[in-house]
Amino acid sequence: MADVIARQGQWPNASIERIVYCTARVDAVTNPSAHQDQDVYLKALLATNSVDHIEYGNYVARVKNGLLATQDPATRRPVLTTSNWPVMVRDASGRKVPDAEFMVSYLHLEEKGSDVNVASHLIFDVTSGVVDAAVVVSNDSDLAFPIKEVRNRVPVGLINPRDGYTAGDLTGKKSDGVGNHWWWKLKPPTYLSNQLPDPAGTYTKPRGW
């Protein structure tokens, strides 16, 4: 993270004072393997002092009903799936019903609380004077308001954890508020060159990694 901040060229001599990681435990019932992998990773973070604090939200599992759809590869918007060969719907009289829509019942896992935890820590650290600037690693548009308000008080660096589209509500101008803000995207080479040590405390990477 320090080298990323240095490369922005706008925060000379910046140092990292505190790293807060906000996440939620993967549900152990619906995905036991991911739950176990995440548990080892979180323990390794603490064992190597890679973060100062982990703030936990939670996953909520629900059964929801909705229309069956796929994602348009160009616009990334949902496209409803309708009846057509080889799957055709018939009505009570046996006649074909082309373009009929499908309702499905599905498991919905939703991470709750992480965005609120990020916003709370961000606002608390800034308003209490603990930090002179803040870096937020997120592409969650729900953080638009707190980040906008914080930019009125300290410079903010926003890092998109994916090399893709940055949520429009999180963009802005370098000169907004107190100014000296920046935006950046994490790419695969950065992830690969900033791995935890192996071993990380008493934890080792799985075979094949």
C-alpha positions in Angstrom: 0.0 0.0 0.0 2.8 2.4 0.8 4.3 2.1 -2.7 0.9 2.6 -4.2 0.5 5.9 -2.3 4.0 7.0 -3.2 3.3 6.4 -6.9 0.5 8.9 -6.8 3.1 11.7 -6.3 0.7 13.8 -4.3 1.3 12.7 -0.8 5.0 13.1 -0.2 6.4 11.4 2.9 3.0 9.8 3.7 3.1 6.9 6.2 0.4 4.3 7.1 -0.8 4.8 10.6 -3.8 2.3 10.7 -5.3 -0.3 8.5 -8.9 -1.5 9.2 -10.2 -4.4 7.2 -14.0 -4.7 7.0 -15.4 -8.1 5.9 -18.0 -10.7 6.8 -17.6 -14.4 7.5 -18.5 -16.6 4.6 -21.4 -18.9 5.6 -20.0 -22.2 6.8 -23.2 -24.1 5.9 -23.6 -23.1 2.3 -19.9 -22.9 1.5 -17.8 -24.8 4.0 -14.6 -24.8 1.9 -14.6 -21.0 1.3 -15.4 -20.5 5.0 -12.3 -22.5 6.0 -10.1 -20.8 3.4 -11.2 -17.4 4.7 -10.7 -18.3 8.3 -7.0 -19.2 7.6 -6.6 -16.0 5.6 -8.0 -13.8 8.3 -5.8 -15.5 11.0 -2.8 -15.0 8.7 -3.5 -11.3 8.4 -3.4 -10.9 12.1 -0.4 -13.2 12.6 1.7 -11.1 10.2 0.4 -7.7 11.5 -0.9 -6.9 8.0 -3.9 -5.2 9.5 -4.5 -3.3 12.7 -8.1 -4.4 13.1 -10.7 -6.6 11.5 -14.3 -5.4 11.7 -16.9 -8.0 11.0 -20.3 -7.7 9.4 -22.3 -10.8 8.6 -23.8 -12.8 5.8 -27.5 -13.2 5.7 -28.9 -16.3 3.8 -32.4 -16.0 2.4 -34.5 -17.8 -0.2 -35.8 -15.3 -2.8 -38.1 -15.5 -5.8 -37.3 -13.7 -9.0 -37.3 -13.7 -12.8 -34.7 -15.9 -14.5 -32.2 -13.7 -16.3 -28.7 -13.6 -17.8 -26.2 -10.7 -18.0 -25.7 -8.9 -21.3 -21.9 -9.1 -21.9 -21.8 -5.6 -23.4 -24.0 -3.5 -21.1 -23.8 -5.9 -18.1 -27.5 -5.3 -17.6 -29.9 -8.2 -16.9 -31.7 -9.8 -19.8 -34.8 -11.8 -19.0 -34.8 -15.5 -20.1 -38.0 -16.4 -22.0 -39.4 -19.6 -23.4 -38.0 -20.7 -26.7 -36.7 -23.9 -28.1 -35.3 -26.2 -26.7 -37.4 -25.1 -23.7 -40.9 -24.1 -24.7 -43.8 -23.3 -22.4 -47.3 -24.5 -23.2 -50.6 -23.2 -21.9 -53.5 -25.3 -20.5 -54.8 -26.1 -23.9 -51.4 -27.3 -25.1 -50.6 -24.2 -27.3 -47.0 -22.9 -27.3 -46.4 -19.7 -25.3 -43.3 -18.1 -26.8 -41.5 -15.4 -24.8 -43.1 -16.6 -21.5 -41.0 -15.6 -18.5 -39.7 -18.0 -15.8 -39.9 -17.4 -12.1 -37.3 -19.2 -9.9 -36.7 -19.7 -6.2 -33.0 -19.2 -5.3 -30.6 -19.0 -2.4 -29.5 -15.3 -1.9 -26.4 -14.6 0.2 -26.0 -11.0 1.1 -23.1 -9.4 3.0 -24.5 -7.0 5.6 -22.8 -4.3 7.6 -19.4 -4.0 5.8 -20.2 -0.8 4.0 -21.6 0.7 7.3 -18.4 -0.4 9.1 -16.2 1.1 6.5 -18.1 4.4 6.6 -18.1 4.5 10.4 -14.3 3.9 10.8 -13.6 6.4 8.0 -15.6 9.1 9.6 -14.5 8.4 13.1 -10.8 8.4 12.2 -11.1 11.6 10.2 -13.2 13.6 12.6 -11.2 12.5 15.6 -8.0 13.7 13.9 -6.3 10.3 14.0 -5.4 10.6 10.3 -4.5 13.5 7.9 -5.6 11.6 4.8 -7.5 8.4 4.1 -7.3 5.6 1.6 -10.4 3.5 0.9 -10.2 0.2 -1.0 -13.7 -0.3 -2.3 -16.0 0.0 -5.3 -19.2 0.1 -3.3 -21.4 3.0 -4.4 -23.1 2.9 -1.0 -20.0 4.7 0.3 -20.6 7.7 -1.9 -22.0 10.0 0.7 -19.4 9.4 3.5 -16.5 9.6 1.1 -17.8 12.8 -0.4 -18.1 14.4 3.1 -14.7 13.2 4.1 -13.2 14.8 1.0 -14.2 18.1 2.5 -11.9 17.5 5.5 -8.9 15.4 4.3 -7.5 14.1 1.0 -8.9 10.8 0.0 -7.3 8.1 -2.2 -9.9 5.6 -3.6 -8.7 2.2 -4.8 -10.9 0.0 -6.9 -10.0 -3.5 -5.9 -10.8 -4.7 -9.4 -9.3 -3.6 -12.7 -12.7 -2.6 -14.1 -15.4 0.1 -14.1 -15.2 2.4 -11.0 -18.7 3.2 -9.6 -19.7 6.6 -10.9 -20.9 7.8 -7.5 -17.3 7.3 -6.2 -15.6 9.4 -8.8 -15.0 13.1 -8.5 -12.4 15.8 -9.1 -9.0 16.0 -7.5 -9.9 19.5 -6.4 -13.1 18.6 -4.6 -13.3 19.8 -0.9 -9.8 20.2 0.4 -8.3 18.7 -2.8 -5.3 16.4 -3.4 -7.5 13.4 -4.0 -6.6 10.4 -6.3 -8.1 7.3 -7.8 -6.4 4.0 -8.7 -7.3 0.4 -9.7 -5.7 -2.8 -8.5 -4.4 -5.0 -11.2 -3.2 -8.6 -11.1 0.5 -7.8 -11.0 0.0 -5.7 -7.9 -1.8 -8.6 -6.2 0.8 -11.0 -7.2 3.7 -8.8 -6.0 2.1 -8.1 -2.6 1.3 -11.6 -1.2 1.6 -12.6 2.5 4.8 -14.3 3.5 4.9 -18.1 3.4 4.6 -19.2 6.1 2.4 -16.4 7.6 3.0 -17.1 11.3 2.0 -20.7 11.6 -0.1 -20.7 8.4 1.1 -21.8 5.0 -0.3 -21.5 1.5 -2.4 -24.4 0.2 -0.6 -26.8 -2.1 -0.7 -25.6 -5.7 -0.9 -21.9 -4.9 
